[in-house]
Amino acid sequence: MRTLDICKNESRLPCSKLYVEVFNDLGVGLPESDLTYDYLTDSSSFRLFLGKYDETSEILTADIKGDSVIIIKSTNEGQSPEWQSPKVLEKKVYSLKELKEKGQVE
């Protein structure tokens, strides 16, 4: 597991102390069996499952805009390996205020 501070370049609230926990499932050594699972957390009041993806061709990104956390799952499958023109597979928007009020833990 590794933890990423998604607010490292953002010092204003509500972004402070917001992290993505990244877990790798190494499968059984077969191609495309290794998956990555991401969770959004503030380490005290909520933990939300963001999604799973194959790091060889997919990526999950998190961005903060005001009270919203925007999660985008993209793929470079069929594209150049440098991620120049990724295709968006899924987009989710969460309210930080609602996440903290609900205290959701997954």
Phi and psi restraints in degrees (value plus and minus 20) as a CYANA .aco file:
   2 ARG   PHI    -153.7  -113.7
   2 ARG   PSI     132.9   172.9
   3 THR   PHI    -139.4   -99.4
   3 THR   PSI     110.5   150.5
   4 LEU   PHI    -133.1   -93.1
   4 LEU   PSI     110.8   150.8
   5 ASP   PHI    -106.7   -66.7
   5 ASP   PSI      86.1   126.1
   6 ILE   PHI    -100.0   -60.0
   6 ILE   PSI     -21.5    18.5
   7 CYS   PHI    -131.5   -91.5
   7 CYS   PSI      -5.0    35.0
   8 LYS   PHI     -78.7   -38.7
   8 LYS   PSI     -47.8    -7.8
   9 ASN   PHI    -125.3   -85.3
   9 ASN   PSI      -8.6    31.4
  10 GLU   PHI    -152.4  -112.4
  10 GLU   PSI      90.6   130.6
  11 SER   PHI    -115.6   -75.6
  11 SER   PSI     -31.6     8.4
  12 ARG   PHI    -103.9   -63.9
  12 ARG   PSI     132.2   172.2
  13 LEU   PHI     -91.7   -51.7
  13 LEU   PSI     132.8   172.8
  14 PRO   PHI    -109.1   -69.1
  14 PRO   PSI      -6.1    33.9
  15 CYS   PHI     -95.9   -55.9
  15 CYS   PSI     -43.6    -3.6
  16 SER   PHI     -79.4   -39.4
  16 SER   PSI     120.2   160.2
  17 LYS   PHI      39.8    79.8
  17 LYS   PSI      36.2    76.2
  18 LEU   PHI    -148.3  -108.3
  18 LEU   PSI     108.0   148.0
  19 TYR   PHI    -152.7  -112.7
  19 TYR   PSI     137.7   177.7
  20 VAL   PHI    -136.1   -96.1
  20 VAL   PSI     102.1   142.1
  21 GLU   PHI    -111.4   -71.4
  21 GLU   PSI     110.1   150.1
  22 VAL   PHI    -137.6   -97.6
  22 VAL   PSI     101.9   141.9
  23 PHE   PHI    -136.4   -96.4
  23 PHE   PSI     114.5   154.5
  24 ASN   PHI    -127.3   -87.3
  24 ASN   PSI     107.7   147.7
  25 ASP   PHI    -124.0   -84.0
  25 ASP   PSI      90.9   130.9
  26 LEU   PHI    -101.2   -61.2
  26 LEU   PSI     -11.6    28.4
  27 GLY   PHI      34.2    74.2
  27 GLY   PSI    -161.7  -121.7
  28 VAL   PHI    -141.8  -101.8
  28 VAL   PSI       0.0    40.0
  29 GLY   PHI      66.0   106.0
  29 GLY   PSI     -18.7    21.3
  30 LEU   PHI    -101.7   -61.7
  30 LEU   PSI     129.1   169.1
  31 PRO   PHI     -75.9   -35.9
  31 PRO   PSI     118.7   158.7
  32 GLU   PHI      44.3    84.3
  32 GLU   PSI      -1.6    38.4
  33 SER   PHI    -118.7   -78.7
  33 SER   PSI     -32.0     8.0
  34 ASP   PHI    -104.7   -64.7
  34 ASP   PSI      99.9   139.9
  35 LEU   PHI    -140.9  -100.9
  35 LEU   PSI     134.9   174.9
  36 THR   PHI    -137.3   -97.3
  36 THR   PSI     117.3   157.3
  37 TYR   PHI    -139.4   -99.4
  37 TYR   PSI     109.1   149.1
  38 ASP   PHI    -135.7   -95.7
  38 ASP   PSI     121.0   161.0
  39 TYR   PHI    -148.5  -108.5
  39 TYR   PSI     117.3   157.3
  40 LEU   PHI    -114.8   -74.8
  40 LEU   PSI     112.9   152.9
  41 THR   PHI    -170.0  -130.0
  41 THR   PSI     135.3   175.3
  42 ASP   PHI    -128.1   -88.1
  42 ASP   PSI     -11.9    28.1
  43 SER   PHI      49.4    89.4
  43 SER   PSI     -15.1    24.9
  44 SER   PHI    -160.2  -120.2
  44 SER   PSI     -59.7   -19.7
  45 SER   PHI    -135.6   -95.6
  45 SER   PSI     -38.7     1.3
  46 PHE   PHI    -173.8  -133.8
  46 PHE   PSI     137.4   177.4
  47 ARG   PHI    -167.6  -127.6
  47 ARG   PSI      98.8   138.8
  48 LEU   PHI    -142.3  -102.3
  48 LEU   PSI     107.9   147.9
  49 PHE   PHI     -90.8   -50.8
  49 PHE   PSI     102.3   142.3
  50 LEU   PHI    -111.6   -71.6
  50 LEU   PSI     -55.0   -15.0
  51 GLY   PHI     133.4   173.4
  51 GLY   PSI     152.3   192.3
  52 LYS   PHI    -141.5  -101.5
  52 LYS   PSI     133.0   173.0
  53 TYR   PHI    -179.8  -139.8
  53 TYR   PSI     142.1   182.1
  54 ASP   PHI    -118.1   -78.1
  54 ASP   PSI      92.8   132.8
  55 GLU   PHI     -83.7   -43.7
  55 GLU   PSI     -35.0     5.0
  56 THR   PHI     -94.2   -54.2
  56 THR   PSI     -44.1    -4.1
  57 SER   PHI    -160.7  -120.7
  57 SER   PSI     -18.4    21.6
  58 GLU   PHI    -154.0  -114.0
  58 GLU   PSI     140.2   180.2
  59 ILE   PHI    -167.9  -127.9
  59 ILE   PSI     128.2   168.2
  60 LEU   PHI    -137.3   -97.3
  60 LEU   PSI     105.4   145.4
  61 THR   PHI    -139.5   -99.5
  61 THR   PSI     129.4   169.4
  62 ALA   PHI    -144.2  -104.2
  62 ALA   PSI     115.8   155.8
  63 ASP   PHI    -155.1  -115.1
  63 ASP   PSI     126.2   166.2
  64 ILE   PHI    -128.9   -88.9
  64 ILE   PSI     107.9   147.9
  65 LYS   PHI    -155.5  -115.5
  65 LYS   PSI      83.8   123.8
  66 GLY   PHI      42.1    82.1
  66 GLY   PSI    -143.8  -103.8
  67 ASP   PHI    -108.1   -68.1
  67 ASP   PSI     -23.3    16.7
  68 SER   PHI    -117.6   -77.6
  68 SER   PSI     120.7   160.7
  69 VAL   PHI    -129.0   -89.0
  69 VAL   PSI     103.1   143.1
  70 ILE   PHI    -127.9   -87.9
  70 ILE   PSI     101.2   141.2
  71 ILE   PHI    -130.6   -90.6
  71 ILE   PSI     106.4   146.4
  72 ILE   PHI    -146.0  -106.0
  72 ILE   PSI     105.8   145.8
  73 LYS   PHI    -121.6   -81.6
  73 LYS   PSI     104.3   144.3
  74 SER   PHI    -148.2  -108.2
  74 SER   PSI     142.9   182.9
  75 THR   PHI    -153.5  -113.5
  75 THR   PSI     131.0   171.0
  76 ASN   PHI    -131.4   -91.4
  76 ASN   PSI      -7.5    32.5
  77 GLU   PHI     -79.2   -39.2
  77 GLU   PSI     106.4   146.4
  78 GLY   PHI      60.6   100.6
  78 GLY   PSI     -18.4    21.6
  79 GLN   PHI    -132.1   -92.1
  79 GLN   PSI    -196.7  -156.7
  80 SER   PHI     -91.6   -51.6
  80 SER   PSI     128.8   168.8
  81 PRO   PHI     -89.0   -49.0
  81 PRO   PSI     -29.2    10.8
  82 GLU   PHI    -106.2   -66.2
  82 GLU   PSI     -15.8    24.2
  83 TRP   PHI      43.0    83.0
  83 TRP   PSI      16.6    56.6
  84 GLN   PHI     -94.6   -54.6
  84 GLN   PSI     -53.8   -13.8
  85 SER   PHI    -156.4  -116.4
  85 SER   PSI      46.5    86.5
  86 PRO   PHI     -88.1   -48.1
  86 PRO   PSI     130.2   170.2
  87 LYS   PHI    -117.6   -77.6
  87 LYS   PSI     106.2   146.2
  88 VAL   PHI     -95.7   -55.7
  88 VAL   PSI     104.2   144.2
  89 LEU   PHI    -114.7   -74.7
  89 LEU   PSI     -54.1   -14.1
  90 GLU   PHI    -178.9  -138.9
  90 GLU   PSI     124.7   164.7
  91 LYS   PHI    -156.6  -116.6
  91 LYS   PSI     109.5   149.5
  92 LYS   PHI    -148.6  -108.6
  92 LYS   PSI     124.9   164.9
  93 VAL   PHI    -146.6  -106.6
  93 VAL   PSI     110.3   150.3
  94 TYR   PHI    -143.8  -103.8
  94 TYR   PSI     125.7   165.7
  95 SER   PHI    -110.9   -70.9
  95 SER   PSI     104.2   144.2
  96 LEU   PHI     -81.7   -41.7
  96 LEU   PSI     -59.4   -19.4
  97 LYS   PHI     -79.6   -39.6
  97 LYS   PSI     -67.0   -27.0
  98 GLU   PHI     -84.8   -44.8
  98 GLU   PSI     -60.7   -20.7
  99 LEU   PHI     -80.8   -40.8
  99 LEU   PSI     -63.4   -23.4
 100 LYS   PHI     -90.1   -50.1
 100 LYS   PSI     -56.8   -16.8
 101 GLU   PHI     -88.1   -48.1
 101 GLU   PSI     -61.2   -21.2
 102 LYS   PHI     -93.9   -53.9
 102 LYS   PSI     -48.1    -8.1
 103 GLY   PHI      42.1    82.1
 103 GLY   PSI      14.4    54.4
 104 GLN   PHI     -87.6   -47.6
 104 GLN   PSI     110.4   150.4
 105 VAL   PHI    -147.6  -107.6
 105 VAL   PSI     103.3   143.3
